[in-house]
Amino acid sequence: PYVVLLNSDAILGMDTPNRLVDHLAAHPEVGCVGPRVNLPDGTRQPRIRGHRPSPRRAILQSLGLSRLSPLWHGLDGIDCEGRAEPIAPVGWISGVCMAMRTSDYRAIGGFDAAFFMYCEDIDLCLRMQQHGGKIVHVDDWPLVHLGGASSRPIAKRLRNAVWQQRNVLDIIRRHHGRAWALFTRLGMAPGQVLRLAAGLLRLRADERYLLRSSWVRLLDLLGALRRLPE
């Protein structure tokens, strides 16, 4: 009656699946629930829950203003920043681990194959909400996520950054229309310019990936990226 979706590089806590299923059984209004996700060093993984994507939130996040959201929620981006609530309704939870009723999963058609990588969990959560189910993050019952061990080569990480950006824009197009998606694309470009400028000023060795990532994402926003990094 239930399905728990889990990344191949995640390690479940002993009782995590049972706790997730118990939460669903006790809260019929909840369509999808996810646990706390820890990194191997025991710290909480960021960006494992967030708000429904919108043009405003995508632009605020691209500009880096969403980092100030703990001071003012009007600056919230797509990712939730700051301390997690013990149990909180959210717009989406990470596909690292999510549990739902099998009947709901089938009713919404499961994952959309159009999302090859990145944002497939956001899309699923949005469709679950359209189906009538709440999305809940519980800051408990942790699992360990090894964190993209298969995505370390620079070229692969750059491709992933482009895919993620494109998929966010695709979700906005689906839910807000083509005009708003174009507006969002143009509004996100200055954020990549600012990131490039900040990286060039620091010129540290560990900024090389961030510089290249900002550059390829900016080219993609402007429609000038001819092919993905190899």
Accessible surface in RSA format (square Angstrom, percent):
REM  Atomic radii and reference values for relative SASA: ProtOr
REM  Chains: A
REM  Algorithm: Lee & Richards
REM  Probe-radius: 1.40
REM  Slices: 20
REM RES _ NUM      All-atoms   Total-Side   Main-Chain    Non-polar    All polar
REM                ABS   REL    ABS   REL    ABS   REL    ABS   REL    ABS   REL
RES PRO A   1   138.45 100.9 104.57  95.3  33.89 123.2 117.76  97.2  20.69 128.6
RES TYR A   2    72.04  33.6  45.66  26.0  26.38  68.6  25.19  18.9  46.85  57.8
RES VAL A   3    36.30  23.9  32.49  29.4   3.82   9.2  36.30  31.5   0.00   0.0
RES VAL A   4    47.57  31.3  22.09  20.0  25.48  61.4  22.09  19.2  25.48  69.1
RES LEU A   5    32.62  18.2  30.41  21.8   2.21   5.5  32.62  22.9   0.00   0.0
RES LEU A   6    73.17  40.7  40.33  28.9  32.84  82.6  41.41  29.1  31.75  85.5
RES ASN A   7    55.83  38.5  49.81  48.1   6.02  14.5   7.20  17.3  48.63  47.0
RES SER A   8   127.55 107.8  80.09 106.9  47.47 109.3  58.40 124.4  69.16  96.9
RES ASP A   9    30.09  21.1  25.78  25.7   4.31  10.2  20.88  49.1   9.21   9.2
RES ALA A  10    12.42  11.4   0.00   0.0  12.42  28.3   0.00   0.0  12.42  32.9
RES ILE A  11   101.00  57.5  96.51  71.9   4.49  10.8  99.44  71.6   1.56   4.2
RES LEU A  12    59.93  33.4  37.94  27.1  21.99  55.3  38.06  26.7  21.87  58.9
RES GLY A  13    26.31  32.4   0.00   N/A  26.31  32.4  24.55  67.4   1.77   4.0
RES MET A  14   192.57  99.7 158.87 105.1  33.71  80.3 131.96 112.2  60.61  80.3
RES ASP A  15    63.53  44.5  60.11  59.8   3.42   8.1  29.31  69.0  34.22  34.1
RES THR A  16     3.45   2.5   1.90   1.9   1.56   3.7   0.35   0.5   3.10   4.7
RES PRO A  17    39.92  29.1  39.70  36.2   0.22   0.8  39.92  33.0   0.00   0.0
RES ASN A  18    91.21  62.9  89.60  86.6   1.61   3.9  14.53  35.0  76.68  74.1
RES ARG A  19   102.96  43.2 102.02  52.0   0.94   2.2  17.60  24.0  85.36  51.7
RES LEU A  20     0.00   0.0   0.00   0.0   0.00   0.0   0.00   0.0   0.00   0.0
RES VAL A  21    37.09  24.4  37.09  33.6   0.00   0.0  37.09  32.2   0.00   0.0
RES ASP A  22    85.17  59.7  81.21  80.8   3.96   9.4  26.09  61.4  59.07  58.9
RES HIS A  23    14.69   8.0   9.96   6.9   4.73  12.1   6.10   6.3   8.59  10.0
RES LEU A  24     0.14   0.1   0.00   0.0   0.14   0.3   0.00   0.0   0.14   0.4
RES ALA A  25    66.32  61.0  35.68  55.1  30.64  69.7  40.96  57.7  25.36  67.2
RES ALA A  26    70.49  64.8  39.49  60.9  31.00  70.5  49.73  70.0  20.76  55.0
RES HIS A  27    66.46  36.3  66.04  45.9   0.43   1.1  38.12  39.3  28.35  33.0
RES PRO A  28   111.03  80.9  90.07  82.1  20.96  76.2  90.58  74.8  20.45 127.1
RES GLU A  29    79.49  45.6  67.24  50.9  12.25  29.2  47.62  92.1  31.86  26.0
RES VAL A  30     3.62   2.4   3.23   2.9   0.39   0.9   3.42   3.0   0.20   0.5
RES GLY A  31     1.84   2.3   0.00   N/A   1.84   2.3   1.84   5.0   0.00   0.0
RES CYS A  32     0.00   0.0   0.00   0.0   0.00   0.0   0.00   0.0   0.00   0.0
RES VAL A  33     0.00   0.0   0.00   0.0   0.00   0.0   0.00   0.0   0.00   0.0
RES GLY A  34     1.50   1.8   0.00   N/A   1.50   1.8   1.50   4.1   0.00   0.0
RES PRO A  35     2.93   2.1   0.74   0.7   2.19   8.0   0.74   0.6   2.19  13.6
RES ARG A  36    60.67  25.5  60.63  30.9   0.04   0.1   3.47   4.7  57.21  34.7
RES VAL A  37     3.13   2.1   3.13   2.8   0.00   0.0   3.13   2.7   0.00   0.0
RES ASN A  38    21.27  14.7  21.27  20.6   0.00   0.0   0.78   1.9  20.49  19.8
RES LEU A  39    51.53  28.7  50.63  36.2   0.90   2.3  50.63  35.6   0.90   2.4
RES PRO A  40    89.48  65.2  57.22  52.2  32.26 117.3  59.28  48.9  30.20 187.7
RES ASP A  41   110.40  77.3  70.21  69.9  40.19  95.0  49.48 116.5  60.92  60.8
RES GLY A  42    44.43  54.8   0.00   N/A  44.43  54.8  29.49  80.9  14.94  33.5
RES THR A  43    72.51  51.6  67.30  68.2   5.21  12.4  68.21  91.6   4.31   6.5
RES ARG A  44    69.92  29.4  52.98  27.0  16.94  40.3  16.41  22.4  53.51  32.4
RES GLN A  45    27.60  15.4  26.90  19.7   0.70   1.7   7.00  14.9  20.60  15.6
RES PRO A  46    80.14  58.4  68.26  62.2  11.88  43.2  77.79  64.2   2.35  14.6
RES ARG A  47   141.00  59.2 128.04  65.3  12.96  30.9  37.97  51.9 103.04  62.4
RES ILE A  48     2.77   1.6   1.35   1.0   1.41   3.4   1.35   1.0   1.41   3.8
RES ARG A  49    17.86   7.5  17.84   9.1   0.02   0.1   0.00   0.0  17.86  10.8
RES GLY A  50     0.00   0.0   0.00   N/A   0.00   0.0   0.00   0.0   0.00   0.0
RES HIS A  51    47.05  25.7  46.03  32.0   1.02   2.6  29.37  30.3  17.68  20.6
RES ARG A  52    96.73  40.6  94.99  48.4   1.73   4.1  42.24  57.7  54.49  33.0
RES PRO A  53     7.12   5.2   0.28   0.3   6.84  24.9   0.28   0.2   6.84  42.5
RES SER A  54    21.75  18.4  21.75  29.0   0.00   0.0  19.98  42.5   1.77   2.5
RES PRO A  55    11.45   8.3  11.45  10.4   0.00   0.0  11.45   9.5   0.00   0.0
RES ARG A  56   122.62  51.5 114.55  58.4   8.07  19.2  72.59  99.2  50.03  30.3
RES ARG A  57    52.81  22.2  52.81  26.9   0.00   0.0   0.01   0.0  52.79  32.0
RES ALA A  58     3.08   2.8   0.41   0.6   2.67   6.1   1.66   2.3   1.42   3.8
RES ILE A  59    26.36  15.0  26.36  19.6   0.00   0.0  26.36  19.0   0.00   0.0
RES LEU A  60    21.82  12.2  21.82  15.6   0.00   0.0  21.82  15.3   0.00   0.0
RES GLN A  61    47.05  26.3  45.78  33.5   1.27   3.0  19.84  42.2  27.21  20.6
RES SER A  62     7.25   6.1   1.13   1.5   6.12  14.1   6.28  13.4   0.96   1.3
RES LEU A  63    56.35  31.4  38.76  27.7  17.59  44.2  39.68  27.9  16.67  44.9
RES GLY A  64    21.78  26.9   0.00   N/A  21.78  26.9  13.49  37.0   8.29  18.6
RES LEU A  65    70.28  39.1  70.05  50.1   0.23   0.6  70.28  49.4   0.00   0.0
RES SER A  66     2.99   2.5   2.99   4.0   0.00   0.0   0.06   0.1   2.93   4.1
RES ARG A  67   166.47  69.9 148.31  75.6  18.17  43.3  50.94  69.6 115.53  70.0
RES LEU A  68    84.64  47.1  83.97  60.1   0.68   1.7  84.64  59.4   0.00   0.0
RES SER A  69     2.68   2.3   2.43   3.2   0.26   0.6   0.57   1.2   2.12   3.0
RES PRO A  70    77.14  56.2  43.84  40.0  33.30 121.0  49.97  41.3  27.17 168.9
RES LEU A  71   152.18  84.8 117.20  83.8  34.98  87.9 120.37  84.5  31.81  85.6
RES TRP A  72   162.90  65.4 158.95  76.9   3.95   9.3 137.05  73.1  25.85  41.9
RES HIS A  73   138.89  75.9 130.33  90.6   8.55  21.9  97.65 100.6  41.24  48.0
RES GLY A  74    29.20  36.0   0.00   N/A  29.20  36.0  20.19  55.4   9.01  20.2
RES LEU A  75    30.07  16.7  30.07  21.5   0.00   0.0  30.07  21.1   0.00   0.0
RES ASP A  76    15.51  10.9  14.93  14.9   0.57   1.4   1.86   4.4  13.64  13.6
RES GLY A  77     0.03   0.0   0.00   N/A   0.03   0.0   0.00   0.0   0.03   0.1
RES ILE A  78     8.08   4.6   8.08   6.0   0.00   0.0   8.08   5.8   0.00   0.0
RES ASP A  79    12.80   9.0  11.86  11.8   0.94   2.2   0.16   0.4  12.65  12.6
RES CYS A  80    21.51  16.3  13.25  14.8   8.26  19.4   5.22  13.2  16.29  17.6
RES GLU A  81    65.41  37.6  43.87  33.2  21.55  51.3   4.09   7.9  61.32  50.1
RES GLY A  82    45.29  55.9   0.00   N/A  45.29  55.9  23.60  64.8  21.69  48.6
RES ARG A  83   206.31  86.6 177.41  90.4  28.90  68.8  68.58  93.7 137.73  83.5
RES ALA A  84     6.01   5.5   0.03   0.0   5.98  13.6   0.20   0.3   5.81  15.4
RES GLU A  85   106.75  61.3 103.75  78.5   3.00   7.1  33.33  64.5  73.42  59.9
RES PRO A  86    98.97  72.1  93.40  85.1   5.58  20.3  97.35  80.4   1.62  10.1
RES ILE A  87   101.79  57.9  80.78  60.2  21.01  50.6  80.78  58.2  21.01  57.0
RES ALA A  88    13.38  12.3  13.01  20.1   0.37   0.8  13.38  18.8   0.00   0.0
RES PRO A  89   104.39  76.1  86.55  78.9  17.85  64.9  86.95  71.8  17.45 108.4
RES VAL A  90    22.77  15.0   6.38   5.8  16.38  39.5  15.65  13.6   7.11  19.3
RES GLY A  91     7.57   9.3   0.00   N/A   7.57   9.3   4.30  11.8   3.27   7.3
RES TRP A  92    10.52   4.2  10.52   5.1   0.00   0.0  10.52   5.6   0.00   0.0
RES ILE A  93     1.85   1.1   1.85   1.4   0.00   0.0   1.85   1.3   0.00   0.0
RES SER A  94    14.11  11.9  11.75  15.7   2.36   5.4   3.61   7.7  10.51  14.7
RES GLY A  95    12.31  15.2   0.00   N/A  12.31  15.2   6.54  18.0   5.77  12.9
RES VAL A  96     8.85   5.8   7.56   6.8   1.29   3.1   7.56   6.6   1.29   3.5
RES CYS A  97     2.71   2.0   0.00   0.0   2.71   6.4   0.00   0.0   2.71   2.9
RES MET A  98     0.00   0.0   0.00   0.0   0.00   0.0   0.00   0.0   0.00   0.0
RES ALA A  99     0.00   0.0   0.00   0.0   0.00   0.0   0.00   0.0   0.00   0.0
RES MET A 100     0.00   0.0   0.00   0.0   0.00   0.0   0.00   0.0   0.00   0.0
RES ARG A 101    45.46  19.1  45.46  23.2   0.00   0.0  27.72  37.9  17.74  10.8
RES THR A 102    30.50  21.7  30.50  30.9   0.00   0.0  26.04  35.0   4.46   6.7
RES SER A 103    76.99  65.1  63.75  85.1  13.25  30.5  53.85 114.7  23.14  32.4
RES ASP A 104    24.89  17.4  24.86  24.7   0.03   0.1   0.33   0.8  24.56  24.5
RES TYR A 105    50.43  23.5  50.43  28.7   0.00   0.0  31.12  23.4  19.31  23.8
RES ARG A 106   183.54  77.1 161.70  82.4  21.84  52.0  56.52  77.2 127.03  77.0
RES ALA A 107    65.43  60.2  21.95  33.9  43.48  98.9  34.87  49.1  30.56  81.0
RES ILE A 108    22.77  13.0   4.85   3.6  17.93  43.2  13.20   9.5   9.57  26.0
RES GLY A 109    59.22  73.0   0.00   N/A  59.22  73.0  35.76  98.1  23.47  52.6
RES GLY A 110     6.19   7.6   0.00   N/A   6.19   7.6   5.04  13.8   1.15   2.6
RES PHE A 111    75.19  37.6  56.02  34.7  19.17  49.9  56.02  34.0  19.17  54.9
RES ASP A 112    41.66  29.2  33.26  33.1   8.40  19.9  12.84  30.2  28.81  28.7
RES ALA A 113   101.86  93.7  69.26 106.9  32.60  74.2  80.10 112.8  21.76  57.6
RES ALA A 114    70.75  65.0  31.33  48.4  39.41  89.7  43.85  61.8  26.89  71.2
RES PHE A 115     9.41   4.7   0.43   0.3   8.98  23.4   0.43   0.3   8.98  25.7
RES PHE A 116   151.16  75.6 122.62  76.0  28.54  74.3 127.39  77.2  23.77  68.0
RES MET A 117    70.14  36.3  66.79  44.2   3.35   8.0  67.91  57.7   2.24   3.0
RES TYR A 118    68.71  32.1  64.56  36.7   4.16  10.8  45.07  33.9  23.64  29.1
RES CYS A 119     8.15   6.2   1.50   1.7   6.65  15.6   0.63   1.6   7.52   8.1
RES GLU A 120    50.17  28.8  49.98  37.8   0.19   0.5  15.18  29.4  34.99  28.6
RES ASP A 121    18.84  13.2  18.84  18.8   0.00   0.0   0.18   0.4  18.66  18.6
RES ILE A 122    10.80   6.1  10.80   8.0   0.00   0.0  10.80   7.8   0.00   0.0
RES ASP A 123     1.88   1.3   1.88   1.9   0.00   0.0   0.00   0.0   1.88   1.9
RES LEU A 124     0.00   0.0   0.00   0.0   0.00   0.0   0.00   0.0   0.00   0.0
RES CYS A 125     0.00   0.0   0.00   0.0   0.00   0.0   0.00   0.0   0.00   0.0
RES LEU A 126     2.78   1.6   2.78   2.0   0.00   0.0   2.78   2.0   0.00   0.0
RES ARG A 127    47.62  20.0  45.33  23.1   2.29   5.5  39.87  54.5   7.75   4.7
RES MET A 128     0.34   0.2   0.34   0.2   0.00   0.0   0.00   0.0   0.34   0.4
RES GLN A 129    46.67  26.1  30.48  22.3  16.19  38.5  14.46  30.8  32.21  24.4
RES GLN A 130   123.16  68.9  83.19  60.8  39.97  95.2  42.16  89.7  81.00  61.4
RES HIS A 131    89.04  48.7  59.80  41.6  29.25  74.8  41.68  43.0  47.37  55.1
RES GLY A 132    63.77  78.6   0.00   N/A  63.77  78.6  35.21  96.6  28.56  64.0
RES GLY A 133    11.85  14.6   0.00   N/A  11.85  14.6   9.20  25.2   2.65   5.9
RES LYS A 134   114.99  56.1 111.00  68.1   3.99   9.5  64.60  58.1  50.39  53.7
RES ILE A 135     2.52   1.4   0.00   0.0   2.52   6.1   0.00   0.0   2.52   6.8
RES VAL A 136     9.38   6.2   9.38   8.5   0.00   0.0   9.38   8.1   0.00   0.0
RES HIS A 137     1.89   1.0   1.89   1.3   0.00   0.0   1.47   1.5   0.42   0.5
RES VAL A 138     4.38   2.9   4.38   4.0   0.00   0.0   4.38   3.8   0.00   0.0
RES ASP A 139    28.48  19.9  12.27  12.2  16.21  38.3   0.13   0.3  28.35  28.3
RES ASP A 140    69.91  49.0  67.66  67.3   2.25   5.3  12.24  28.8  57.67  57.5
RES TRP A 141    38.51  15.5  30.00  14.5   8.51  20.0  36.37  19.4   2.14   3.5
RES PRO A 142    57.78  42.1  52.10  47.5   5.68  20.7  52.17  43.1   5.61  34.9
RES LEU A 143     1.62   0.9   0.00   0.0   1.62   4.1   1.62   1.1   0.00   0.0
RES VAL A 144    52.26  34.4  52.26  47.3   0.00   0.0  52.26  45.4   0.00   0.0
RES HIS A 145    14.18   7.8  14.18   9.9   0.00   0.0  13.25  13.7   0.93   1.1
RES LEU A 146    81.09  45.2  68.34  48.9  12.76  32.1  68.36  48.0  12.73  34.3
RES GLY A 147    39.88  49.2   0.00   N/A  39.88  49.2  13.83  38.0  26.05  58.4
RES GLY A 148    29.65  36.6   0.00   N/A  29.65  36.6  24.02  65.9   5.62  12.6
RES ALA A 149    49.99  46.0  35.21  54.3  14.78  33.6  35.43  49.9  14.56  38.6
RES SER A 150    87.62  74.0  72.38  96.6  15.24  35.1  54.95 117.0  32.67  45.8
RES SER A 151    21.93  18.5  20.06  26.8   1.87   4.3   9.72  20.7  12.21  17.1
RES ARG A 152   169.85  71.3 160.73  81.9   9.12  21.7  59.92  81.9 109.93  66.6
RES PRO A 153    80.27  58.5  68.14  62.1  12.13  44.1  80.07  66.1   0.20   1.2
RES ILE A 154    64.71  36.8  60.32  44.9   4.39  10.6  60.32  43.4   4.39  11.9
RES ALA A 155    22.31  20.5  19.40  29.9   2.91   6.6  19.40  27.3   2.91   7.7
RES LYS A 156    75.48  36.8  74.98  46.0   0.51   1.2  32.81  29.5  42.67  45.5
RES ARG A 157    84.07  35.3  81.75  41.7   2.32   5.5  13.81  18.9  70.26  42.6
RES LEU A 158     1.33   0.7   1.33   1.0   0.00   0.0   1.33   0.9   0.00   0.0
RES ARG A 159    57.44  24.1  57.44  29.3   0.00   0.0  12.17  16.6  45.28  27.4
RES ASN A 160     8.44   5.8   8.44   8.2   0.00   0.0   6.38  15.4   2.06   2.0
RES ALA A 161    11.67  10.7   5.88   9.1   5.79  13.2   9.84  13.9   1.84   4.9
RES VAL A 162     0.00   0.0   0.00   0.0   0.00   0.0   0.00   0.0   0.00   0.0
RES TRP A 163    61.42  24.6  61.39  29.7   0.03   0.1  46.72  24.9  14.70  23.9
RES GLN A 164    84.75  47.4  84.75  61.9   0.00   0.0   9.90  21.1  74.85  56.8
RES GLN A 165     9.66   5.4   4.35   3.2   5.31  12.6   8.55  18.2   1.11   0.8
RES ARG A 166    89.48  37.6  84.00  42.8   5.48  13.0  33.30  45.5  56.18  34.1
RES ASN A 167    19.20  13.2  19.20  18.6   0.00   0.0   0.00   0.0  19.20  18.6
RES VAL A 168    17.98  11.8  17.94  16.2   0.03   0.1  17.98  15.6   0.00   0.0
RES LEU A 169     9.00   5.0   8.09   5.8   0.91   2.3   8.09   5.7   0.91   2.4
RES ASP A 170    34.63  24.3  31.13  31.0   3.51   8.3  17.38  40.9  17.25  17.2
RES ILE A 171     1.01   0.6   1.01   0.7   0.00   0.0   1.01   0.7   0.00   0.0
RES ILE A 172     0.12   0.1   0.00   0.0   0.12   0.3   0.12   0.1   0.00   0.0
RES ARG A 173    83.50  35.1  77.94  39.7   5.56  13.2  18.67  25.5  64.83  39.3
RES ARG A 174    92.47  38.8  55.52  28.3  36.95  88.0  30.65  41.9  61.82  37.5
RES HIS A 175    59.48  32.5  25.94  18.0  33.55  85.8  21.22  21.9  38.26  44.5
RES HIS A 176    74.84  40.9  51.78  36.0  23.06  59.0  39.11  40.3  35.73  41.6
RES GLY A 177    31.46  38.8   0.00   N/A  31.46  38.8  29.32  80.5   2.14   4.8
RES ARG A 178   181.32  76.1 170.98  87.2  10.33  24.6  69.48  95.0 111.84  67.8
RES ALA A 179    80.97  74.4  65.66 101.3  15.31  34.8  72.47 102.1   8.50  22.5
RES TRP A 180   132.79  53.3 131.92  63.9   0.86   2.0 101.99  54.4  30.80  50.0
RES ALA A 181    13.10  12.0  11.77  18.2   1.33   3.0  12.16  17.1   0.94   2.5
RES LEU A 182   103.70  57.8 100.05  71.6   3.65   9.2 102.96  72.3   0.73   2.0
RES PHE A 183   108.06  54.1 104.52  64.7   3.54   9.2 107.25  65.0   0.81   2.3
RES THR A 184     0.00   0.0   0.00   0.0   0.00   0.0   0.00   0.0   0.00   0.0
RES ARG A 185    68.55  28.8  68.29  34.8   0.26   0.6  12.44  17.0  56.11  34.0
RES LEU A 186   105.26  58.6  96.92  69.3   8.33  21.0  97.40  68.4   7.86  21.1
RES GLY A 187    17.99  22.2   0.00   N/A  17.99  22.2  16.13  44.3   1.86   4.2
RES MET A 188    15.33   7.9  15.33  10.1   0.00   0.0  15.33  13.0   0.00   0.0
RES ALA A 189    11.21  10.3  11.21  17.3   0.00   0.0  11.21  15.8   0.00   0.0
RES PRO A 190    64.86  47.3  61.11  55.7   3.75  13.6  64.58  53.3   0.28   1.8
RES GLY A 191     0.45   0.6   0.00   N/A   0.45   0.6   0.00   0.0   0.45   1.0
RES GLN A 192     4.13   2.3   4.13   3.0   0.00   0.0   0.00   0.0   4.13   3.1
RES VAL A 193    75.81  49.9  75.21  68.1   0.60   1.4  75.21  65.4   0.60   1.6
RES LEU A 194   100.88  56.2  97.37  69.7   3.51   8.8  97.67  68.6   3.21   8.6
RES ARG A 195    76.12  32.0  66.70  34.0   9.41  22.4  28.93  39.5  47.18  28.6
RES LEU A 196    27.53  15.3  27.53  19.7   0.00   0.0  27.53  19.3   0.00   0.0
RES ALA A 197    45.21  41.6  40.98  63.2   4.22   9.6  44.78  63.1   0.43   1.1
RES ALA A 198    37.05  34.1  32.76  50.6   4.29   9.8  36.09  50.8   0.96   2.5
RES GLY A 199     1.95   2.4   0.00   N/A   1.95   2.4   1.95   5.4   0.00   0.0
RES LEU A 200   100.85  56.2  95.74  68.5   5.11  12.9  95.97  67.4   4.88  13.1
RES LEU A 201   155.70  86.7 126.16  90.3  29.54  74.2 129.06  90.6  26.64  71.7
RES ARG A 202   114.49  48.1  91.36  46.6  23.13  55.1  40.52  55.4  73.98  44.8
RES LEU A 203   130.54  72.7 101.86  72.9  28.67  72.1 104.52  73.4  26.02  70.0
RES ARG A 204   124.12  52.1 114.78  58.5   9.34  22.2  60.34  82.5  63.79  38.7
RES ALA A 205    73.83  67.9  54.53  84.2  19.30  43.9  57.33  80.7  16.50  43.7
RES ASP A 206    99.68  69.8  73.10  72.8  26.58  62.9  51.54 121.3  48.14  48.0
RES GLU A 207     6.79   3.9   6.79   5.1   0.00   0.0   0.01   0.0   6.78   5.5
RES ARG A 208   167.81  70.5 166.00  84.6   1.82   4.3  56.96  77.8 110.85  67.2
RES TYR A 209    42.75  20.0  39.23  22.3   3.52   9.2  24.36  18.3  18.40  22.7
RES LEU A 210    88.51  49.3  87.66  62.7   0.86   2.2  88.13  61.9   0.39   1.0
RES LEU A 211    30.58  17.0  29.18  20.9   1.41   3.5  30.11  21.1   0.48   1.3
RES ARG A 212   122.51  51.4 120.33  61.3   2.18   5.2  44.03  60.2  78.49  47.6
RES SER A 213     2.51   2.1   2.51   3.3   0.00   0.0   0.71   1.5   1.79   2.5
RES SER A 214     3.59   3.0   3.59   4.8   0.00   0.0   0.02   0.0   3.57   5.0
RES TRP A 215   126.94  50.9 126.94  61.4   0.00   0.0 107.90  57.5  19.05  30.9
RES VAL A 216    15.42  10.1  15.42  14.0   0.00   0.0  15.42  13.4   0.00   0.0
RES ARG A 217    53.07  22.3  53.07  27.1   0.00   0.0   0.96   1.3  52.11  31.6
RES LEU A 218    15.14   8.4  15.14  10.8   0.00   0.0  15.14  10.6   0.00   0.0
RES LEU A 219    38.61  21.5  38.61  27.6   0.00   0.0  38.61  27.1   0.00   0.0
RES ASP A 220    10.52   7.4   8.47   8.4   2.05   4.8   0.08   0.2  10.43  10.4
RES LEU A 221     2.93   1.6   0.13   0.1   2.80   7.0   0.13   0.1   2.80   7.5
RES LEU A 222   106.99  59.6  74.63  53.4  32.36  81.3  80.13  56.3  26.86  72.3
RES GLY A 223    52.62  64.9   0.00   N/A  52.62  64.9  33.14  90.9  19.48  43.6
RES ALA A 224    43.32  39.8  31.99  49.4  11.33  25.8  32.82  46.2  10.49  27.8
RES LEU A 225    31.13  17.3  12.99   9.3  18.14  45.6  13.44   9.4  17.69  47.6
RES ARG A 226   208.82  87.7 172.99  88.2  35.83  85.3  75.68 103.4 133.13  80.7
RES ARG A 227   176.39  74.1 161.75  82.5  14.64  34.9  58.22  79.6 118.16  71.6
RES LEU A 228    42.73  23.8  36.26  25.9   6.47  16.3  36.26  25.5   6.47  17.4
RES PRO A 229    21.71  15.8  10.25   9.3  11.46  41.6  21.68  17.9   0.03   0.2
RES GLU A 230   157.13  90.2 103.27  78.1  53.86 128.2  61.51 119.0  95.62  78.1
END  Absolute sums over single chains surface
CHAIN  1 A    12208.0       9946.0       2262.0       7279.5       4928.5
END  Absolute sums over all chains
TOTAL         12208.0       9946.0       2262.0       7279.5       4928.5
